[in-house]
């Protein structure tokens, strides 16, 4: 088993403590993830052994491989895991071109030729391709229009992670990232959101009459969504221990992992992985740095305003049982987050 060895005594510290001059006063930059809580379990090494992968990941780079200018960054979007804030940060604060769901909701008319172009969104003045990678048609269009080969998007943000692997190539390898959250907390947030979000395609009027306890006992809940998505398993498939092992291997080998509860530090890790941290001077440019802080603060990644589901209670335990595979995968992802710090030494 091959290992990457981190220099002795080093911790993965996100250096966000530069001082800038503001009139006659020096002030500390605002985007400063607390390092201590994120790195107390640092292992200092990373397992670089190669496991067998589903065919869809054949052209997704291993996280420890040297990044090439021809690689295609992809962010696996999971609802209620801070993906929308990440999309806004890279659009508004960094100004990179992204292919995400915002690309076809900008209010701009999409011309017939050329079929792919960059549009500016009215909300954040971000630059987006006029392709929606949330649905199968959008993912197919990314392939048919050679978006990856022609480097038309600096990053693709999509929930269709399995499909995203299929549009990469040996010439343009995928660079995959994901922000993960405790499965029960995510599922609870999704339930209350889908009860009320009449504007969203995920709105379900039947949920409006359900209690959270009814929901966890019903077929409305899609259990083990992360594991199923990584392995392209539908709801009828019975998740087995070997499926969880395969999902863990995919995360370890193919994904830079962020943790929702450690949001600021996770965002900075993604940016460092892609070289954007230095390219866009996130630490030293006061405007870019403040933009990060403002967006994270604005979107508030604490618990939602809905009723709490106490950990260890009856309803919580029902979620744990139904989402057992994702709970195990999430615990492993937190270990990965710690050990992946050695890749950034």
Helices and strands as residue ranges (DSSP letters): E 3-5, E 19-22, E 25-28, H 36-39, E 45-47, G 55-57, E 72-76, H 83-88, I 89-94, E 97-99, G 101-104, E 118-120, E 127-129, H 136-144, E 155-158, H 161-166, E 174-180, H 183-196, G 205-209, H 212-216, H 225-231, H 241-254, E 255-259, G 260-262, H 263-274, H 276-279, H 286-299, H 314-322, H 324-339, G 340-344
